[in-house]
Amino acid sequence: MAVTVSLDKALDKAFEDKSLQEILAAPPSALAGLTEAADQKLLDVLKIKTIADLGNNKYFRLAAALVDLAEREG
């Protein structure tokens, strides 16, 4: 089954027409609202180079899981 998702508001303009694999390989600043300065900070502090690294980071995943649990507990 094919799935289509519009990421126009989630990504910088330059990445809106890229494949999912290209987006995952892009630096975090490809996400709308993050700057190249954020790329450097994420790299320096957490060794995050790509959107895939950001999404797979154990701290961000844990935080997201805790938020999801809290919403269900509510």
Order of alpha helices (4+ residues) and beta strands (2+ residues): alpha-alpha-alpha-alpha
